[in-house]
Amino acid sequence: MAGIFKAYDIRGIYGDTLNEDLAEKFGRAFVTFLGCRKVVVGRDMRPHSDPLFQALARGLTGQGADVIDVGVVSTPMTYYANGSLGADASIMITASHNPGEWNGFKLCREQAIPISGATGIADLERIVQEEAFAPPAATPGSVTTHDIRSAYRDHIAGLVSVDRELTLAVDYANAMGIVEAEVFRAVPNLKLDPLFDTLDGTFPNHEANPLLEETYEALQHKIRSGTYDFGIAFDGDADRVGFTDETGRIIAMDLITALIAESLLETHPGAAIFYDLRSSWAVKEVIEANGGRPFQSRVGHAFIKAQMREQDAVFAGELSGHYYFKDNYTTESSALAVLHVAALVAHTGQKLSELVAPLRKYSASGEINSTVADAGAVLKRLEESYQDGRVYKLDGLSVEYPDWWFNVRASNTEPLIRLNLEARDEATMAARRDEVLALIRG
């Protein structure tokens, strides 16, 4: 059990650190902690997701909770089920993009409010370790099945209009994007040309992680051998999605945030929109140019969703490819992200590469990791060195100057400092990057 209770979810290797016995105990702990009586549970396509579901359901119902089994679904669908069915909580059985031997649980309270390490996962770990469960219920709860896929499809497809025919190349990676993409079949003007569209929890073709460039190789080959408006690649549980333009060039996820913001602001003028504080200056500029109210967000879905709720924001985008929408209970919807990009391409008549080109006006370092002995000392040294800039500490240390900015954050799990830096030109970026790295690495 050691190490499976993470900052944002529970994740381990099936048969080693995660098994049915632990899943049942976790179900008991979940009800003990939350006092929930109506729990939505979904699962991905991994071969061990079903036995873990059966064990988890035993634990939940044994403590008196009723389980709404929504079956094999994407993670965004469980969020929609949680909110739309008025559940007290939800659990998605998945290990996201991790290899096939992994599995885990993503957890929410009512209205799809996430449970993180600081808001419950640590408590759940303690309850499981100590077996400090509430007494079993005199009358066990029930398990009922519910088809959420069609309701989610109709809800998301009805939010955006795509007003001319587009053809998309889609890499499902044999994972839950296959189910998430049912939305697209309800949109008349979208034609899909798929890759790896058979559910297979062993991931026989490639890892389902759109943060890795190698994930896109098969998709790029398909795009370059045909005619497509753009390409998309889902992660394992379909709560993230990556994009390429019509030439196969990978588009940075912060620039996709800017495009989605532009699309949304056509129908939500003046809306609040959050963007990952590691994002390009261009994102804030697009939000402002289209009449929106831009806010920077911390890294991590639990923080972002909380900030969105505080400001009643309609959308937030994260550099990891998570796109959050008020229209899906302030959670991810990869399908809705794709529809907004498609709507913008269709409406403007421009190619996706043409829409993105003006946003590539600055030079970015990308995220650079450095191993350090004392992250706190490094952050203090940087703050002292750059105190003449605009310094703020929303997440780690950020410093902004008229022609460049940087953010440094310490890893929660490793002795690492993560640097992101951007400047108005390549030469300035390279010089400032090397300067900051020299201070970090001492």
Buried (B, 14 or more C-beta within 10 A) or exposed (E): BEEBBBEBBBBBBBEEBBBBEBBBBBBBBBBBBBEBBBBBBBBBBBEBBBBBBEBBBBBBBBBBBBBBBBBBBBBBBBBBBBBBBEBBBBBBBBBBBBBBBBBBBBBBBBBBBBBBBEBBBEBBBEBBEEEEBBEBBEEBBEBEEEEBBEBBBEBBBEBBBBEEEBBBBBBBBBBBBBBBBBBBEBBEBBEBBBBBBEBBBEBEBBBBBBBBEEBBEBBBEBBBEEEBBBBBBBBBBBBBBBBBBBBBBBBBBBBBBBBBBBBBBEEBEEBBBBBBBBBBBBBBBBBEEBEBBBBBBBBBBBBBBBBBEEBEBBBBBBBBBBBBBBBBBBBBBBBBBBBBBBBBBBBEEEBBBEBBEEBEEBBBBEBBEBEBEEBEEBBEBBBEEBEEBEEEEBBBBBBBBEEBBBBBBBEEEEEBBBBBBBBBEEEBBBEBBEBBBEBBEE
